[in-house]
Amino acid sequence: MLTPIIILSILIFPLLVAFVISKITRRKLDAHKFACWGLGVAFIYFFIGHLVQTDGMVDMLPVWLPMRLELVYLTGVLELAIGIALFIPKYQQIAAKLAIVVFVVFFPANIYAALNSVGMGGHQWGPVYLLIRAPLQLVLIAWAYYMCLKSHNKSMQPTADAASD
């Protein structure tokens, strides 16, 4: 059950490092930037999982689903693209929205895997795994929304100083 801890660590680490550096240097912390970077690294980690654990990922999908292997690779490439886009300010907003969609759309595969005790990443625990995975998905969705989308929209709002210019 190490995977959720790894994911949360990857998610938080860039923001934590940036926070410490901002305290040492007394510079303003760009939380949005580093939160997006954390989510980007997490998505790259998910992509690597698709390459390293391909057979397990295929097993997470119902047998009646066509082209399961190709779907695993395709979704991995999608996760890589989202991960990279989260590092590019111009694409962060759309990438964060896509991240939320991916978390919602891919969740049924986690339910299927948990109900069928697929032997990887905690799924072998059966339905009890969803007690960990479901809240983790909610944390990831909240992170993408509040840290990457809402904070981006706030930073795009003109300040009182800018409005008076």
PyMOL CGO cylinders between C-alpha atoms (Angstrom):
from pymol import cmd
from pymol.cgo import CYLINDER

trace = [
    CYLINDER, 0.00, 0.00, 0.00, 3.01, 2.18, -0.59, 0.3, 1, 1, 1, 1, 1, 1,
    CYLINDER, 3.01, 2.18, -0.59, 1.71, 3.64, -3.86, 0.3, 1, 1, 1, 1, 1, 1,
    CYLINDER, 1.71, 3.64, -3.86, -0.69, 6.22, -2.35, 0.3, 1, 1, 1, 1, 1, 1,
    CYLINDER, -0.69, 6.22, -2.35, 2.09, 7.48, -0.07, 0.3, 1, 1, 1, 1, 1, 1,
    CYLINDER, 2.09, 7.48, -0.07, 4.46, 7.79, -3.04, 0.3, 1, 1, 1, 1, 1, 1,
    CYLINDER, 4.46, 7.79, -3.04, 1.81, 9.67, -5.03, 0.3, 1, 1, 1, 1, 1, 1,
    CYLINDER, 1.81, 9.67, -5.03, 1.09, 12.12, -2.20, 0.3, 1, 1, 1, 1, 1, 1,
    CYLINDER, 1.09, 12.12, -2.20, 4.83, 12.64, -1.62, 0.3, 1, 1, 1, 1, 1, 1,
    CYLINDER, 4.83, 12.64, -1.62, 5.43, 13.36, -5.30, 0.3, 1, 1, 1, 1, 1, 1,
    CYLINDER, 5.43, 13.36, -5.30, 2.48, 15.73, -5.36, 0.3, 1, 1, 1, 1, 1, 1,
    CYLINDER, 2.48, 15.73, -5.36, 3.56, 17.75, -2.33, 0.3, 1, 1, 1, 1, 1, 1,
    CYLINDER, 3.56, 17.75, -2.33, 7.37, 17.68, -2.67, 0.3, 1, 1, 1, 1, 1, 1,
    CYLINDER, 7.37, 17.68, -2.67, 7.88, 20.53, -5.22, 0.3, 1, 1, 1, 1, 1, 1,
    CYLINDER, 7.88, 20.53, -5.22, 5.59, 22.83, -3.25, 0.3, 1, 1, 1, 1, 1, 1,
    CYLINDER, 5.59, 22.83, -3.25, 7.27, 21.93, 0.03, 0.3, 1, 1, 1, 1, 1, 1,
    CYLINDER, 7.27, 21.93, 0.03, 10.76, 22.58, -1.36, 0.3, 1, 1, 1, 1, 1, 1,
    CYLINDER, 10.76, 22.58, -1.36, 9.64, 25.86, -2.89, 0.3, 1, 1, 1, 1, 1, 1,
    CYLINDER, 9.64, 25.86, -2.89, 8.06, 26.88, 0.43, 0.3, 1, 1, 1, 1, 1, 1,
    CYLINDER, 8.06, 26.88, 0.43, 11.30, 26.22, 2.33, 0.3, 1, 1, 1, 1, 1, 1,
    CYLINDER, 11.30, 26.22, 2.33, 13.34, 28.10, -0.27, 0.3, 1, 1, 1, 1, 1, 1,
    CYLINDER, 13.34, 28.10, -0.27, 10.91, 31.02, -0.19, 0.3, 1, 1, 1, 1, 1, 1,
    CYLINDER, 10.91, 31.02, -0.19, 11.28, 31.24, 3.60, 0.3, 1, 1, 1, 1, 1, 1,
    CYLINDER, 11.28, 31.24, 3.60, 15.07, 31.14, 3.39, 0.3, 1, 1, 1, 1, 1, 1,
    CYLINDER, 15.07, 31.14, 3.39, 15.29, 33.70, 0.57, 0.3, 1, 1, 1, 1, 1, 1,
    CYLINDER, 15.29, 33.70, 0.57, 12.31, 35.75, 1.81, 0.3, 1, 1, 1, 1, 1, 1,
    CYLINDER, 12.31, 35.75, 1.81, 10.78, 35.69, -1.65, 0.3, 1, 1, 1, 1, 1, 1,
    CYLINDER, 10.78, 35.69, -1.65, 7.11, 35.30, -2.40, 0.3, 1, 1, 1, 1, 1, 1,
    CYLINDER, 7.11, 35.30, -2.40, 6.05, 31.70, -2.99, 0.3, 1, 1, 1, 1, 1, 1,
    CYLINDER, 6.05, 31.70, -2.99, 4.37, 30.98, -6.32, 0.3, 1, 1, 1, 1, 1, 1,
    CYLINDER, 4.37, 30.98, -6.32, 2.20, 28.18, -4.92, 0.3, 1, 1, 1, 1, 1, 1,
    CYLINDER, 2.20, 28.18, -4.92, 0.28, 27.74, -8.18, 0.3, 1, 1, 1, 1, 1, 1,
    CYLINDER, 0.28, 27.74, -8.18, 3.45, 27.08, -10.16, 0.3, 1, 1, 1, 1, 1, 1,
    CYLINDER, 3.45, 27.08, -10.16, 4.86, 24.49, -7.77, 0.3, 1, 1, 1, 1, 1, 1,
    CYLINDER, 4.86, 24.49, -7.77, 1.48, 22.84, -7.14, 0.3, 1, 1, 1, 1, 1, 1,
    CYLINDER, 1.48, 22.84, -7.14, 1.15, 22.34, -10.90, 0.3, 1, 1, 1, 1, 1, 1,
    CYLINDER, 1.15, 22.34, -10.90, 4.69, 20.99, -11.01, 0.3, 1, 1, 1, 1, 1, 1,
    CYLINDER, 4.69, 20.99, -11.01, 3.84, 18.47, -8.29, 0.3, 1, 1, 1, 1, 1, 1,
    CYLINDER, 3.84, 18.47, -8.29, 0.77, 17.33, -10.20, 0.3, 1, 1, 1, 1, 1, 1,
    CYLINDER, 0.77, 17.33, -10.20, 2.88, 17.20, -13.36, 0.3, 1, 1, 1, 1, 1, 1,
    CYLINDER, 2.88, 17.20, -13.36, 5.47, 14.95, -11.71, 0.3, 1, 1, 1, 1, 1, 1,
    CYLINDER, 5.47, 14.95, -11.71, 2.65, 12.76, -10.40, 0.3, 1, 1, 1, 1, 1, 1,
    CYLINDER, 2.65, 12.76, -10.40, 1.27, 12.36, -13.92, 0.3, 1, 1, 1, 1, 1, 1,
    CYLINDER, 1.27, 12.36, -13.92, 4.70, 11.47, -15.24, 0.3, 1, 1, 1, 1, 1, 1,
    CYLINDER, 4.70, 11.47, -15.24, 4.89, 8.86, -12.45, 0.3, 1, 1, 1, 1, 1, 1,
    CYLINDER, 4.89, 8.86, -12.45, 1.51, 7.51, -13.63, 0.3, 1, 1, 1, 1, 1, 1,
    CYLINDER, 1.51, 7.51, -13.63, 2.87, 7.35, -17.18, 0.3, 1, 1, 1, 1, 1, 1,
    CYLINDER, 2.87, 7.35, -17.18, 5.93, 5.39, -16.02, 0.3, 1, 1, 1, 1, 1, 1,
    CYLINDER, 5.93, 5.39, -16.02, 3.55, 2.99, -14.27, 0.3, 1, 1, 1, 1, 1, 1,
    CYLINDER, 3.55, 2.99, -14.27, 1.89, 2.31, -17.62, 0.3, 1, 1, 1, 1, 1, 1,
    CYLINDER, 1.89, 2.31, -17.62, 5.27, 1.31, -19.05, 0.3, 1, 1, 1, 1, 1, 1,
    CYLINDER, 5.27, 1.31, -19.05, 6.62, -0.64, -16.08, 0.3, 1, 1, 1, 1, 1, 1,
    CYLINDER, 6.62, -0.64, -16.08, 3.39, -2.32, -14.96, 0.3, 1, 1, 1, 1, 1, 1,
    CYLINDER, 3.39, -2.32, -14.96, 1.77, -2.77, -18.39, 0.3, 1, 1, 1, 1, 1, 1,
    CYLINDER, 1.77, -2.77, -18.39, 0.46, -6.28, -17.72, 0.3, 1, 1, 1, 1, 1, 1,
    CYLINDER, 0.46, -6.28, -17.72, -1.03, -5.22, -14.39, 0.3, 1, 1, 1, 1, 1, 1,
    CYLINDER, -1.03, -5.22, -14.39, -2.64, -2.19, -16.02, 0.3, 1, 1, 1, 1, 1, 1,
    CYLINDER, -2.64, -2.19, -16.02, -4.15, -4.44, -18.70, 0.3, 1, 1, 1, 1, 1, 1,
    CYLINDER, -4.15, -4.44, -18.70, -5.51, -6.71, -15.95, 0.3, 1, 1, 1, 1, 1, 1,
    CYLINDER, -5.51, -6.71, -15.95, -7.22, -3.68, -14.39, 0.3, 1, 1, 1, 1, 1, 1,
    CYLINDER, -7.22, -3.68, -14.39, -9.49, -3.47, -17.44, 0.3, 1, 1, 1, 1, 1, 1,
    CYLINDER, -9.49, -3.47, -17.44, -12.47, -5.76, -18.04, 0.3, 1, 1, 1, 1, 1, 1,
    CYLINDER, -12.47, -5.76, -18.04, -11.73, -8.63, -20.43, 0.3, 1, 1, 1, 1, 1, 1,
    CYLINDER, -11.73, -8.63, -20.43, -14.61, -7.63, -22.69, 0.3, 1, 1, 1, 1, 1, 1,
    CYLINDER, -14.61, -7.63, -22.69, -12.92, -4.29, -23.43, 0.3, 1, 1, 1, 1, 1, 1,
    CYLINDER, -12.92, -4.29, -23.43, -11.24, -4.39, -26.87, 0.3, 1, 1, 1, 1, 1, 1,
    CYLINDER, -11.24, -4.39, -26.87, -7.59, -3.43, -27.41, 0.3, 1, 1, 1, 1, 1, 1,
    CYLINDER, -7.59, -3.43, -27.41, -6.74, -3.33, -23.71, 0.3, 1, 1, 1, 1, 1, 1,
    CYLINDER, -6.74, -3.33, -23.71, -2.96, -3.19, -24.26, 0.3, 1, 1, 1, 1, 1, 1,
    CYLINDER, -2.96, -3.19, -24.26, -3.28, -0.36, -26.76, 0.3, 1, 1, 1, 1, 1, 1,
    CYLINDER, -3.28, -0.36, -26.76, -5.62, 1.46, -24.37, 0.3, 1, 1, 1, 1, 1, 1,
    CYLINDER, -5.62, 1.46, -24.37, -3.04, 1.19, -21.58, 0.3, 1, 1, 1, 1, 1, 1,
    CYLINDER, -3.04, 1.19, -21.58, -0.36, 2.69, -23.80, 0.3, 1, 1, 1, 1, 1, 1,
    CYLINDER, -0.36, 2.69, -23.80, -2.69, 5.38, -25.13, 0.3, 1, 1, 1, 1, 1, 1,
    CYLINDER, -2.69, 5.38, -25.13, -3.78, 6.44, -21.63, 0.3, 1, 1, 1, 1, 1, 1,
    CYLINDER, -3.78, 6.44, -21.63, -0.14, 6.42, -20.55, 0.3, 1, 1, 1, 1, 1, 1,
    CYLINDER, -0.14, 6.42, -20.55, 0.75, 8.81, -23.37, 0.3, 1, 1, 1, 1, 1, 1,
    CYLINDER, 0.75, 8.81, -23.37, -2.22, 10.98, -22.36, 0.3, 1, 1, 1, 1, 1, 1,
    CYLINDER, -2.22, 10.98, -22.36, -0.90, 11.07, -18.79, 0.3, 1, 1, 1, 1, 1, 1,
    CYLINDER, -0.90, 11.07, -18.79, 2.57, 11.99, -20.05, 0.3, 1, 1, 1, 1, 1, 1,
    CYLINDER, 2.57, 11.99, -20.05, 1.13, 14.83, -22.14, 0.3, 1, 1, 1, 1, 1, 1,
    CYLINDER, 1.13, 14.83, -22.14, -0.84, 16.15, -19.15, 0.3, 1, 1, 1, 1, 1, 1,
    CYLINDER, -0.84, 16.15, -19.15, 2.25, 15.85, -16.95, 0.3, 1, 1, 1, 1, 1, 1,
    CYLINDER, 2.25, 15.85, -16.95, 4.41, 17.84, -19.37, 0.3, 1, 1, 1, 1, 1, 1,
    CYLINDER, 4.41, 17.84, -19.37, 1.69, 20.44, -19.95, 0.3, 1, 1, 1, 1, 1, 1,
    CYLINDER, 1.69, 20.44, -19.95, 1.47, 21.09, -16.21, 0.3, 1, 1, 1, 1, 1, 1,
    CYLINDER, 1.47, 21.09, -16.21, 5.03, 22.47, -16.38, 0.3, 1, 1, 1, 1, 1, 1,
    CYLINDER, 5.03, 22.47, -16.38, 4.16, 24.96, -19.13, 0.3, 1, 1, 1, 1, 1, 1,
    CYLINDER, 4.16, 24.96, -19.13, 2.23, 27.99, -17.82, 0.3, 1, 1, 1, 1, 1, 1,
    CYLINDER, 2.23, 27.99, -17.82, 0.36, 28.46, -21.11, 0.3, 1, 1, 1, 1, 1, 1,
    CYLINDER, 0.36, 28.46, -21.11, -1.10, 24.93, -20.85, 0.3, 1, 1, 1, 1, 1, 1,
    CYLINDER, -1.10, 24.93, -20.85, -1.49, 24.49, -17.09, 0.3, 1, 1, 1, 1, 1, 1,
    CYLINDER, -1.49, 24.49, -17.09, -5.15, 25.40, -16.97, 0.3, 1, 1, 1, 1, 1, 1,
    CYLINDER, -5.15, 25.40, -16.97, -6.24, 22.97, -19.70, 0.3, 1, 1, 1, 1, 1, 1,
    CYLINDER, -6.24, 22.97, -19.70, -3.91, 20.29, -18.31, 0.3, 1, 1, 1, 1, 1, 1,
    CYLINDER, -3.91, 20.29, -18.31, -5.43, 20.65, -14.82, 0.3, 1, 1, 1, 1, 1, 1,
    CYLINDER, -5.43, 20.65, -14.82, -8.93, 20.33, -16.31, 0.3, 1, 1, 1, 1, 1, 1,
    CYLINDER, -8.93, 20.33, -16.31, -7.86, 17.23, -18.25, 0.3, 1, 1, 1, 1, 1, 1,
    CYLINDER, -7.86, 17.23, -18.25, -6.28, 15.83, -15.08, 0.3, 1, 1, 1, 1, 1, 1,
    CYLINDER, -6.28, 15.83, -15.08, -9.63, 16.08, -13.31, 0.3, 1, 1, 1, 1, 1, 1,
    CYLINDER, -9.63, 16.08, -13.31, -11.37, 14.39, -16.24, 0.3, 1, 1, 1, 1, 1, 1,
    CYLINDER, -11.37, 14.39, -16.24, -8.76, 11.60, -16.23, 0.3, 1, 1, 1, 1, 1, 1,
    CYLINDER, -8.76, 11.60, -16.23, -9.20, 11.00, -12.49, 0.3, 1, 1, 1, 1, 1, 1,
    CYLINDER, -9.20, 11.00, -12.49, -12.97, 10.71, -12.93, 0.3, 1, 1, 1, 1, 1, 1,
    CYLINDER, -12.97, 10.71, -12.93, -12.94, 8.66, -16.15, 0.3, 1, 1, 1, 1, 1, 1,
    CYLINDER, -12.94, 8.66, -16.15, -10.21, 6.24, -15.03, 0.3, 1, 1, 1, 1, 1, 1,
    CYLINDER, -10.21, 6.24, -15.03, -11.73, 5.58, -11.61, 0.3, 1, 1, 1, 1, 1, 1,
    CYLINDER, -11.73, 5.58, -11.61, -14.03, 2.76, -12.84, 0.3, 1, 1, 1, 1, 1, 1,
    CYLINDER, -14.03, 2.76, -12.84, -10.87, 0.80, -13.75, 0.3, 1, 1, 1, 1, 1, 1,
    CYLINDER, -10.87, 0.80, -13.75, -9.81, 1.10, -10.10, 0.3, 1, 1, 1, 1, 1, 1,
    CYLINDER, -9.81, 1.10, -10.10, -13.22, -0.13, -8.97, 0.3, 1, 1, 1, 1, 1, 1,
    CYLINDER, -13.22, -0.13, -8.97, -13.07, -3.07, -11.37, 0.3, 1, 1, 1, 1, 1, 1,
    CYLINDER, -13.07, -3.07, -11.37, -9.52, -3.93, -10.26, 0.3, 1, 1, 1, 1, 1, 1,
    CYLINDER, -9.52, -3.93, -10.26, -10.40, -3.74, -6.57, 0.3, 1, 1, 1, 1, 1, 1,
    CYLINDER, -10.40, -3.74, -6.57, -13.56, -5.82, -6.95, 0.3, 1, 1, 1, 1, 1, 1,
    CYLINDER, -13.56, -5.82, -6.95, -11.60, -8.44, -8.92, 0.3, 1, 1, 1, 1, 1, 1,
    CYLINDER, -11.60, -8.44, -8.92, -8.53, -8.35, -6.62, 0.3, 1, 1, 1, 1, 1, 1,
    CYLINDER, -8.53, -8.35, -6.62, -6.11, -7.53, -9.44, 0.3, 1, 1, 1, 1, 1, 1,
    CYLINDER, -6.11, -7.53, -9.44, -2.62, -8.23, -8.10, 0.3, 1, 1, 1, 1, 1, 1,
    CYLINDER, -2.62, -8.23, -8.10, -0.95, -4.83, -8.25, 0.3, 1, 1, 1, 1, 1, 1,
    CYLINDER, -0.95, -4.83, -8.25, -0.75, -1.53, -6.44, 0.3, 1, 1, 1, 1, 1, 1,
    CYLINDER, -0.75, -1.53, -6.44, -3.05, -2.48, -3.60, 0.3, 1, 1, 1, 1, 1, 1,
    CYLINDER, -3.05, -2.48, -3.60, -5.86, -3.75, -5.79, 0.3, 1, 1, 1, 1, 1, 1,
    CYLINDER, -5.86, -3.75, -5.79, -5.12, -7.28, -4.58, 0.3, 1, 1, 1, 1, 1, 1,
    CYLINDER, -5.12, -7.28, -4.58, -6.63, -6.19, -1.25, 0.3, 1, 1, 1, 1, 1, 1,
    CYLINDER, -6.63, -6.19, -1.25, -10.01, -6.24, -2.94, 0.3, 1, 1, 1, 1, 1, 1,
    CYLINDER, -10.01, -6.24, -2.94, -12.80, -3.73, -2.28, 0.3, 1, 1, 1, 1, 1, 1,
    CYLINDER, -12.80, -3.73, -2.28, -11.09, -2.45, 0.89, 0.3, 1, 1, 1, 1, 1, 1,
    CYLINDER, -11.09, -2.45, 0.89, -8.53, -0.82, -1.42, 0.3, 1, 1, 1, 1, 1, 1,
    CYLINDER, -8.53, -0.82, -1.42, -11.24, 1.59, -2.53, 0.3, 1, 1, 1, 1, 1, 1,
    CYLINDER, -11.24, 1.59, -2.53, -11.33, 2.94, 1.02, 0.3, 1, 1, 1, 1, 1, 1,
    CYLINDER, -11.33, 2.94, 1.02, -7.86, 4.30, 0.31, 0.3, 1, 1, 1, 1, 1, 1,
    CYLINDER, -7.86, 4.30, 0.31, -8.08, 4.90, -3.42, 0.3, 1, 1, 1, 1, 1, 1,
    CYLINDER, -8.08, 4.90, -3.42, -11.36, 6.85, -3.45, 0.3, 1, 1, 1, 1, 1, 1,
    CYLINDER, -11.36, 6.85, -3.45, -10.18, 9.48, -0.95, 0.3, 1, 1, 1, 1, 1, 1,
    CYLINDER, -10.18, 9.48, -0.95, -6.84, 9.69, -2.80, 0.3, 1, 1, 1, 1, 1, 1,
    CYLINDER, -6.84, 9.69, -2.80, -8.69, 10.39, -6.05, 0.3, 1, 1, 1, 1, 1, 1,
    CYLINDER, -8.69, 10.39, -6.05, -10.65, 13.13, -4.27, 0.3, 1, 1, 1, 1, 1, 1,
    CYLINDER, -10.65, 13.13, -4.27, -7.42, 14.66, -2.94, 0.3, 1, 1, 1, 1, 1, 1,
    CYLINDER, -7.42, 14.66, -2.94, -5.92, 14.63, -6.44, 0.3, 1, 1, 1, 1, 1, 1,
    CYLINDER, -5.92, 14.63, -6.44, -9.04, 16.19, -7.94, 0.3, 1, 1, 1, 1, 1, 1,
    CYLINDER, -9.04, 16.19, -7.94, -9.13, 18.85, -5.21, 0.3, 1, 1, 1, 1, 1, 1,
    CYLINDER, -9.13, 18.85, -5.21, -5.42, 19.56, -5.74, 0.3, 1, 1, 1, 1, 1, 1,
    CYLINDER, -5.42, 19.56, -5.74, -5.91, 20.00, -9.49, 0.3, 1, 1, 1, 1, 1, 1,
    CYLINDER, -5.91, 20.00, -9.49, -8.94, 22.22, -8.96, 0.3, 1, 1, 1, 1, 1, 1,
    CYLINDER, -8.94, 22.22, -8.96, -7.95, 24.38, -6.01, 0.3, 1, 1, 1, 1, 1, 1,
    CYLINDER, -7.95, 24.38, -6.01, -4.18, 24.53, -6.44, 0.3, 1, 1, 1, 1, 1, 1,
    CYLINDER, -4.18, 24.53, -6.44, -3.91, 24.57, -10.23, 0.3, 1, 1, 1, 1, 1, 1,
    CYLINDER, -3.91, 24.57, -10.23, -7.20, 25.97, -11.57, 0.3, 1, 1, 1, 1, 1, 1,
    CYLINDER, -7.20, 25.97, -11.57, -8.60, 28.29, -8.91, 0.3, 1, 1, 1, 1, 1, 1,
    CYLINDER, -8.60, 28.29, -8.91, -5.21, 29.69, -7.95, 0.3, 1, 1, 1, 1, 1, 1,
    CYLINDER, -5.21, 29.69, -7.95, -4.50, 30.27, -11.67, 0.3, 1, 1, 1, 1, 1, 1,
    CYLINDER, -4.50, 30.27, -11.67, -7.76, 32.15, -12.06, 0.3, 1, 1, 1, 1, 1, 1,
    CYLINDER, -7.76, 32.15, -12.06, -6.96, 34.25, -8.98, 0.3, 1, 1, 1, 1, 1, 1,
    CYLINDER, -6.96, 34.25, -8.98, -3.52, 35.15, -10.33, 0.3, 1, 1, 1, 1, 1, 1,
    CYLINDER, -3.52, 35.15, -10.33, -5.15, 36.23, -13.60, 0.3, 1, 1, 1, 1, 1, 1,
    CYLINDER, -5.15, 36.23, -13.60, -7.47, 38.71, -11.83, 0.3, 1, 1, 1, 1, 1, 1,
    CYLINDER, -7.47, 38.71, -11.83, -6.27, 42.32, -11.94, 0.3, 1, 1, 1, 1, 1, 1,
    CYLINDER, -6.27, 42.32, -11.94, -5.21, 43.66, -8.56, 0.3, 1, 1, 1, 1, 1, 1,
    CYLINDER, -5.21, 43.66, -8.56, -6.45, 46.95, -7.17, 0.3, 1, 1, 1, 1, 1, 1,
    CYLINDER, -6.45, 46.95, -7.17, -3.06, 48.50, -8.03, 0.3, 1, 1, 1, 1, 1, 1,
    CYLINDER, -3.06, 48.50, -8.03, -3.23, 47.29, -11.63, 0.3, 1, 1, 1, 1, 1, 1,
    CYLINDER, -3.23, 47.29, -11.63, -6.83, 48.52, -12.02, 0.3, 1, 1, 1, 1, 1, 1,
    CYLINDER, -6.83, 48.52, -12.02, -5.86, 52.05, -10.95, 0.3, 1, 1, 1, 1, 1, 1,
    CYLINDER, -5.86, 52.05, -10.95, -3.04, 52.32, -13.56, 0.3, 1, 1, 1, 1, 1, 1,
]
cmd.load_cgo(trace, "trace")
